Amino acid sequence: MKKSNKIMLMAALVMLLAALMIPAWGYFTTYASARGGQVLHLGENTRIREDFDSWVKHLQVSNTDDNVTVFIRAKAFAGDTERLSYAGTGWTLNEADGYYYYGTAVEPGGITSVLDVTITPPEGAEDGHKFNVIVIYESVPAKYNAAGEPVADWTQDLTIVTEQGGN
């Protein structure tokens, strides 16, 4: 290869590298700063009670709010080796998301019926088998339809209300 061709090839490579590095250089040197804060009050209007005996977790969720009617859903998670099965009056499985939904609204001060989560240990498990079952439960305030009946809207987004102040 001629010397002039080598020089032109090298110059083209240098230009290509420079063209590729300009956006990267901009990415690594750009920054933004922010100040201030936002107060977020999520509140807590439900409380779960979990009892355990004979490989069964007994769950009940109470509405501790004085003014808000809520709907409740719950789901349990375990390790790869344990199987979970559910039973409870008033609770229904939603196959789409795996949650068990309590069928009626829970009035202020009210409590759900018991949802039993039975844990089946792996075959051959001995006494002292260690396991961990985690229960997640959620609530949503009831909304009311045109007939005045409470309905659950699990698709609603969190709304942040800002507090206006001096400055």
BAFI-3210 file (N, C-alpha, C; in Angstrom, 3 decimals, decimal comma, padded with zeros to 6 digits):
// residues 167
n [1|2|3|4|5|6|7|8|9|10|11|12|13|14|15|16|17|18|19|20|21|22|23|24|25|26|27|28|29|30|31|32|33|34|35|36|37|38|39|40|41|42|43|44|45|46|47|48|49|50|51|52|53|54|55|56|57|58|59|60|61|62|63|64|65|66|67|68|69|70|71|72|73|74|75|76|77|78|79|80|81|82|83|84|85|86|87|88|89|90|91|92|93|94|95|96|97|98|99|100|101|102|103|104|105|106|107|108|109|110|111|112|113|114|115|116|117|118|119|120|121|122|123|124|125|126|127|128|129|130|131|132|133|134|135|136|137|138|139|140|141|142|143|144|145|146|147|148|149|150|151|152|153|154|155|156|157|158|159|160|161|162|163|164|165|166|167]
n.u [000,842|000,532|002,275|000,835|-001,781|-001,975|-001,702|-004,013|-005,972|-005,450|-006,021|-008,754|-009,702|-009,042|-010,701|-013,197|-013,197|-013,099|-015,541|-017,263|-016,661|-017,461|-020,321|-020,245|-018,449|-019,890|-022,005|-020,705|-019,841|-021,977|-024,185|-026,649|-028,184|-030,149|-032,432|-034,258|-037,312|-039,881|-042,752|-044,193|-047,009|-048,083|-049,676|-051,340|-053,739|-054,512|-053,972|-052,196|-052,809|-051,097|-051,139|-049,637|-049,718|-049,307|-048,298|-049,799|-050,582|-052,532|-054,346|-055,530|-056,863|-057,200|-059,122|-057,937|-058,516|-060,465|-062,323|-062,372|-063,506|-062,245|-060,825|-059,314|-056,407|-054,350|-051,281|-049,059|-045,628|-043,161|-040,251|-038,535|-039,032|-041,231|-044,784|-047,716|-051,072|-054,367|-057,209|-060,346|-063,218|-064,960|-062,769|-061,188|-059,382|-057,499|-056,587|-054,973|-053,132|-052,391|-053,122|-055,189|-058,361|-060,361|-063,779|-065,682|-066,159|-064,231|-065,303|-064,620|-062,774|-063,416|-062,831|-061,298|-062,411|-060,786|-057,937|-056,495|-053,267|-051,800|-048,853|-046,946|-044,395|-041,299|-041,043|-039,835|-038,829|-037,519|-038,205|-037,707|-037,160|-036,302|-037,967|-039,374|-042,055|-043,511|-045,844|-047,722|-049,795|-052,322|-054,201|-056,965|-058,668|-062,229|-064,271|-067,259|-069,984|-072,572|-074,886|-074,327|-072,873|-070,004|-066,936|-063,921|-060,943|-058,252|-056,465|-055,794|-053,594|-050,961|-051,465|-049,818|-049,959|-049,054|-047,598|-048,154|-046,061|-044,207|-041,323]
n.v [-001,157|002,195|004,990|007,400|006,512|005,133|007,262|008,737|006,858|006,621|009,269|009,361|007,470|008,770|011,010|009,749|008,573|010,928|012,058|010,193|010,471|013,015|013,209|011,440|012,710|014,990|013,799|012,809|015,139|016,744|017,971|018,297|020,239|020,372|021,881|022,076|020,526|018,069|017,469|014,446|012,818|009,780|008,363|006,025|003,735|001,188|-001,969|-004,965|-008,206|-011,010|-014,376|-017,481|-020,976|-024,507|-024,704|-022,792|-019,506|-017,063|-014,416|-011,120|-007,976|-004,773|-001,752|001,130|003,766|006,669|007,841|006,921|004,606|001,528|-000,665|-003,900|-005,821|-008,761|-010,682|-013,428|-014,411|-016,899|-019,028|-020,895|-023,561|-024,001|-024,394|-022,435|-022,187|-020,862|-019,903|-018,624|-016,951|-014,645|-013,721|-013,410|-014,744|-012,949|-013,827|-012,480|-010,776|-012,160|-011,455|-011,691|-010,540|-008,739|-008,992|-007,068|-003,649|-002,248|-000,807|002,202|001,361|-001,283|-004,824|-007,373|-010,696|-013,790|-014,688|-017,566|-018,774|-021,506|-023,272|-025,428|-027,523|-028,529|-031,827|-034,301|-032,567|-031,795|-031,592|-028,351|-027,196|-024,361|-021,467|-018,707|-016,627|-013,996|-011,452|-009,271|-006,533|-004,321|-001,274|000,641|003,707|003,754|004,532|006,074|004,961|006,002|005,056|005,249|003,243|001,685|001,386|-000,160|001,305|000,281|001,264|003,872|006,680|007,878|010,948|013,922|016,397|019,633|021,688|025,009|027,696|030,427|032,102]
n.w [000,000|-000,788|000,625|000,755|000,611|003,024|004,806|004,195|004,933|007,677|008,443|007,868|009,726|012,126|011,934|011,960|014,519|016,058|015,354|016,516|019,201|020,027|020,699|022,907|024,611|025,211|026,637|028,929|030,108|030,661|033,099|035,671|038,211|041,185|043,508|046,583|047,718|048,203|050,020|050,937|051,782|052,516|054,219|056,410|056,406|056,880|058,512|058,956|060,294|061,214|061,908|062,784|062,490|062,409|059,710|058,395|057,498|058,890|057,797|058,326|057,481|058,709|058,668|059,700|059,499|060,256|058,596|055,940|053,569|052,399|049,872|049,758|048,890|048,684|048,672|048,714|048,948|048,455|048,872|046,240|046,698|048,357|048,249|047,917|049,014|048,975|050,982|051,884|053,061|051,122|049,747|046,572|043,859|041,498|038,479|036,656|038,001|040,265|042,827|045,772|046,171|048,428|048,567|049,377|050,378|053,016|055,813|057,808|060,663|060,329|059,531|057,526|056,551|057,471|055,605|054,683|054,224|053,135|053,624|051,821|052,440|050,795|049,388|051,542|053,411|056,595|060,175|061,412|059,045|057,246|056,133|054,301|054,146|052,586|052,926|050,993|051,099|049,951|049,867|048,648|048,466|048,543|045,755|044,530|042,609|040,216|041,383|044,013|045,175|046,632|044,845|043,632|042,450|041,125|039,357|039,698|039,882|042,009|043,499|043,916|046,250|046,550|049,053|049,448|050,132|051,746|050,327]
ca.u [000,000|001,328|002,359|-000,237|-003,028|-001,935|-001,943|-005,428|-006,734|-005,269|-006,755|-010,180|-009,973|-008,987|-011,917|-014,314|-013,123|-013,453|-016,985|-017,932|-016,380|-018,089|-021,523|-019,874|-017,831|-021,000|-022,733|-019,945|-019,551|-023,214|-024,728|-027,740|-028,298|-031,492|-032,561|-035,634|-037,838|-041,324|-043,296|-045,089|-047,725|-048,803|-050,665|-051,495|-055,095|-054,774|-052,971|-052,347|-052,558|-050,665|-050,917|-049,094|-049,687|-049,489|-047,981|-050,813|-050,586|-053,889|-054,211|-056,673|-056,464|-058,183|-059,142|-057,738|-058,887|-061,754|-063,219|-062,266|-063,814|-061,184|-060,810|-058,061|-055,911|-053,169|-050,555|-047,927|-044,492|-042,319|-039,097|-038,801|-039,353|-042,508|-045,977|-048,715|-052,467|-055,157|-058,620|-060,944|-064,534|-064,966|-061,538|-061,222|-058,121|-057,460|-055,551|-054,096|-052,027|-052,038|-053,591|-056,502|-059,105|-061,481|-064,908|-066,498|-065,424|-064,035|-065,686|-063,702|-062,799|-063,775|-061,756|-061,631|-062,433|-059,452|-057,384|-055,506|-052,240|-051,207|-047,499|-046,598|-042,935|-040,845|-041,062|-038,639|-038,373|-037,491|-038,520|-036,686|-036,991|-036,425|-038,652|-039,760|-043,237|-043,708|-047,190|-047,876|-051,195|-052,521|-055,565|-057,284|-059,921|-063,404|-064,933|-068,676|-070,588|-073,770|-075,898|-073,870|-072,226|-068,535|-066,204|-062,463|-060,215|-056,859|-055,625|-055,538|-052,213|-050,699|-051,526|-049,014|-050,507|-047,946|-047,926|-047,684|-045,510|-043,422|-040,144]
ca.v [000,000|003,413|005,809|008,403|005,807|004,882|008,537|009,072|005,906|007,027|010,526|009,017|006,823|009,799|011,825|008,902|008,508|012,243|012,217|009,323|010,886|014,295|012,992|010,802|013,736|015,804|013,007|012,695|016,439|017,443|017,661|019,169|020,282|020,740|022,244|022,070|019,243|017,894|016,682|013,411|012,161|008,625|007,957|004,590|003,554|-000,234|-002,698|-006,406|-009,098|-012,322|-015,424|-018,664|-022,256|-025,714|-024,424|-021,905|-018,103|-016,536|-012,982|-010,221|-006,585|-003,866|-000,366|001,937|005,148|007,044|008,481|006,432|003,214|001,048|-002,019|-004,556|-006,981|-009,341|-011,696|-013,957|-014,903|-017,845|-019,489|-021,750|-024,940|-024,075|-024,069|-021,731|-022,276|-019,858|-020,169|-017,615|-016,455|-013,246|-013,427|-013,954|-014,630|-012,328|-014,578|-011,578|-010,222|-013,063|-010,941|-012,066|-009,316|-008,861|-008,634|-005,945|-002,516|-002,313|000,481|002,657|000,527|-002,654|-005,794|-008,411|-012,064|-014,393|-015,328|-018,561|-019,123|-022,769|-023,457|-026,836|-027,606|-029,469|-033,232|-034,729|-031,551|-032,284|-030,600|-027,315|-026,648|-022,913|-020,888|-017,318|-016,250|-012,555|-011,052|-007,884|-006,156|-002,948|-000,780|001,792|004,309|003,470|005,594|005,747|005,057|006,833|004,507|005,453|002,030|001,800|000,600|-000,053|001,714|-000,085|001,866|005,281|007,077|008,683|012,385|014,670|017,714|020,432|022,695|026,330|028,440|031,631|031,986]
ca.w [000,000|-000,882|001,822|000,716|000,930|004,458|005,477|004,008|005,730|009,057|008,628|007,878|011,007|013,160|011,797|012,385|015,970|016,585|015,170|017,480|020,573|020,365|021,520|024,167|025,442|025,696|027,630|030,164|030,703|030,961|034,414|036,111|039,664|041,616|044,904|047,067|048,128|048,119|051,126|050,432|052,873|052,002|055,204|056,633|056,886|057,069|059,295|058,773|061,431|060,729|062,892|062,114|063,187|061,591|058,314|057,815|057,903|058,937|057,559|058,359|057,299|059,309|058,217|060,903|059,212|060,846|057,638|054,568|053,263|051,510|049,333|050,153|048,159|049,343|047,909|049,483|048,173|049,195|048,104|045,085|047,067|049,049|047,483|048,711|048,581|049,673|051,238|052,757|052,658|050,681|048,997|045,220|043,115|040,177|037,768|035,896|038,788|041,350|044,114|046,275|046,443|049,348|047,713|049,825|050,938|054,464|056,397|058,858|061,858|059,974|059,313|056,555|057,065|057,467|054,411|055,097|053,249|053,557|053,098|051,636|052,343|049,769|049,770|052,259|054,368|057,975|061,197|061,444|057,694|057,273|054,980|054,486|053,384|052,692|052,523|050,567|051,008|049,518|049,972|047,820|048,939|047,723|044,988|044,494|041,281|040,133|042,290|045,382|045,671|046,626|043,845|043,746|041,247|041,353|038,318|039,966|040,132|043,181|043,238|044,875|046,549|047,067|050,064|049,018|051,256|051,463|049,452]
c.u [000,899|001,233|001,216|-001,588|-003,107|-002,269|-003,416|-006,320|-006,644|-006,048|-008,252|-010,556|-009,983|-010,248|-013,146|-014,355|-013,536|-014,959|-017,758|-017,753|-017,082|-019,378|-021,189|-019,271|-018,914|-021,787|-021,997|-019,650|-020,807|-023,708|-025,867|-027,751|-029,707|-031,461|-034,019|-036,055|-039,334|-041,773|-044,305|-045,703|-048,524|-049,890|-050,709|-052,887|-055,471|-053,647|-053,247|-052,064|-052,245|-050,444|-050,444|-049,194|-049,937|-049,333|-049,035|-050,636|-052,028|-053,784|-055,549|-056,139|-057,572|-058,010|-059,080|-058,095|-060,264|-062,770|-063,286|-062,606|-062,781|-061,503|-059,413|-057,716|-054,634|-052,582|-049,378|-046,868|-043,677|-041,140|-039,512|-039,297|-040,709|-043,645|-046,972|-050,096|-053,288|-056,585|-059,140|-062,258|-064,430|-063,741|-061,599|-059,884|-058,347|-056,283|-054,541|-052,915|-051,639|-052,451|-054,939|-057,181|-060,233|-062,684|-065,748|-065,609|-065,346|-064,267|-064,645|-063,884|-063,123|-062,558|-062,235|-061,830|-061,016|-059,137|-056,294|-054,556|-051,543|-049,880|-047,231|-045,093|-042,540|-040,870|-039,742|-038,109|-038,496|-037,958|-037,373|-036,398|-037,238|-037,075|-039,025|-040,945|-043,496|-045,094|-047,170|-049,369|-051,270|-053,977|-055,723|-058,592|-061,070|-063,839|-066,389|-069,230|-071,867|-074,865|-075,503|-073,210|-070,710|-067,923|-064,714|-061,882|-058,732|-055,932|-055,268|-054,079|-052,135|-050,713|-050,746|-049,621|-049,377|-048,459|-047,313|-047,188|-044,723|-042,270|-040,576]
c.v [001,235|004,218|006,825|007,752|005,510|006,148|008,915|008,141|006,278|008,319|010,255|008,350|007,829|010,656|011,042|008,802|009,837|012,461|011,365|009,803|012,182|014,078|012,365|011,835|014,649|015,087|013,008|014,042|017,226|017,034|018,631|019,156|020,739|021,084|022,142|020,681|019,230|017,024|015,710|012,699|011,005|008,177|006,449|004,391|002,079|-000,863|-004,185|-007,138|-010,470|-013,250|-016,655|-019,874|-023,373|-025,446|-023,562|-020,506|-017,623|-015,009|-012,276|-008,808|-005,705|-002,459|000,510|003,405|005,448|007,511|007,821|004,944|002,746|-000,341|-002,582|-005,650|-007,458|-010,442|-012,146|-014,491|-015,841|-018,222|-020,411|-023,139|-025,072|-023,709|-023,404|-021,997|-021,392|-020,350|-019,075|-017,130|-014,980|-012,838|-014,118|-013,713|-013,911|-012,978|-013,666|-011,079|-011,081|-012,585|-011,569|-010,780|-009,608|-008,253|-007,463|-004,846|-002,672|-000,911|000,911|001,829|-000,933|-003,529|-006,841|-009,747|-012,624|-014,963|-016,264|-018,858|-020,369|-022,959|-024,955|-026,920|-028,593|-030,892|-033,601|-033,702|-032,104|-031,191|-029,593|-026,735|-025,143|-022,428|-019,458|-017,039|-014,772|-012,220|-009,573|-007,613|-004,683|-002,567|000,407|002,376|003,992|004,729|005,163|005,956|005,889|006,354|004,667|004,239|002,186|000,870|000,838|000,376|001,483|000,531|003,311|005,530|007,877|010,154|013,100|016,060|018,525|021,418|024,004|027,088|029,646|031,366|031,886]
c.w [000,000|000,402|001,866|001,041|002,426|005,233|005,370|004,844|007,211|009,353|008,695|009,199|012,152|013,116|012,269|013,910|016,609|016,480|016,183|018,906|020,963|021,154|022,871|025,114|026,034|026,786|028,964|030,816|031,044|032,334|034,700|037,632|040,005|043,100|045,290|047,467|048,011|049,278|050,552|051,635|052,284|052,970|055,347|057,181|057,012|057,883|059,130|060,080|060,856|061,916|062,133|063,025|062,174|060,095|057,621|058,398|057,803|058,856|057,694|058,228|057,854|058,745|059,460|060,702|059,809|059,811|056,266|054,489|052,241|050,956|049,572|049,147|048,829|048,472|048,765|048,521|049,054|048,316|046,973|045,476|047,767|048,088|048,425|048,135|049,505|049,888|052,159|052,203|052,292|049,889|047,633|044,527|041,798|039,453|037,071|036,716|039,997|042,730|044,465|046,719|047,425|048,651|048,137|050,397|052,452|055,018|057,440|060,132|061,587|059,735|058,308|057,264|056,924|056,090|054,894|053,952|053,791|052,850|053,021|051,468|051,243|050,301|050,437|053,246|055,783|058,921|061,244|060,068|057,747|055,986|055,316|053,576|053,650|052,161|052,163|050,506|050,645|049,742|049,042|048,348|047,985|046,986|044,881|043,094|041,350|041,082|043,752|045,999|045,621|045,581|044,033|042,408|041,509|040,319|038,617|040,294|041,417|042,790|044,330|045,027|047,166|048,105|049,622|050,247|050,802|050,514|048,032]
res [m|k|k|s|n|k|i|m|l|m|a|a|l|v|m|l|l|a|a|l|m|i|p|a|w|g|y|f|t|t|y|a|s|a|r|g|g|q|v|l|h|l|g|e|n|t|r|i|r|e|d|f|d|s|w|v|k|h|l|q|v|s|n|t|d|d|n|v|t|v|f|i|r|a|k|a|f|a|g|d|t|e|r|l|s|y|a|g|t|g|w|t|l|n|e|a|d|g|y|y|y|y|g|t|a|v|e|p|g|g|i|t|s|v|l|d|v|t|i|t|p|p|e|g|a|e|d|g|h|k|f|n|v|i|v|i|y|e|s|v|p|a|k|y|n|a|a|g|e|p|v|a|d|w|t|q|d|l|t|i|v|t|e|q|g|g|n]
***
